[in-house]
Amino acid sequence: DGRIDDILYARLEQAMAEAENARCEALQEAARLGKAAKNSIEATHRAKVSESLYDEELKKRKEIE
């Protein structure tokens, strides 16, 4: 029956649309995670640089004393 085919086709289209939406959401989430990882690495680098500068300053102060 053509009516059943139409119903099945509509369900297929809906499933395909949901799959595409899920794929887009997954790509967006991957991009967010990538950005968060990059930010974390940059923050860790800045913290290490700050720690190094602090250690150097501390060393200089001890040499002056």
C-alpha positions in Angstrom: 0.0 0.0 0.0 1.3 3.5 -0.9 0.1 4.9 2.4 2.3 2.6 4.4 5.3 3.4 2.1 4.6 7.1 2.8 4.6 6.5 6.6 7.8 4.5 6.5 9.4 7.1 4.3 8.4 9.9 6.7 9.9 7.9 9.6 13.1 7.3 7.6 13.4 11.0 6.9 12.8 11.8 10.6 15.5 9.3 11.6 17.9 10.7 9.1 17.3 14.3 10.3 17.8 13.2 13.9 21.1 11.5 12.9 22.3 14.6 11.2 21.4 16.7 14.2 23.3 14.3 16.5 26.3 14.4 14.2 26.3 18.2 14.2 26.0 18.3 18.0 28.9 15.8 18.3 31.1 18.0 16.0 30.3 21.1 18.1 31.1 19.2 21.3 34.4 18.0 19.9 35.2 21.6 18.9 34.3 22.8 22.5 36.5 20.1 24.0 39.4 21.0 21.7 39.1 24.6 22.7 39.0 23.7 26.4 42.0 21.5 26.0 43.9 24.3 24.2 43.0 26.8 26.9 44.1 24.4 29.6 47.5 23.9 28.0 47.9 27.6 27.6 47.0 28.2 31.2 49.4 25.5 32.4 52.1 27.1 30.3 51.4 30.6 31.8 51.5 29.1 35.3 54.8 27.5 34.7 56.3 30.7 33.3 55.0 32.6 36.3 56.5 30.0 38.6 59.8 30.3 36.9 59.8 34.1 37.1 58.9 33.8 40.8 61.8 31.3 41.4 64.2 33.6 39.7 63.0 36.6 41.7 63.4 34.6 44.9 66.9 33.5 44.0 67.9 37.1 43.2 66.5 38.3 46.6 68.5 35.6 48.4 71.7 36.6 46.6 71.2 40.2 47.7 70.8 39.3 51.3 
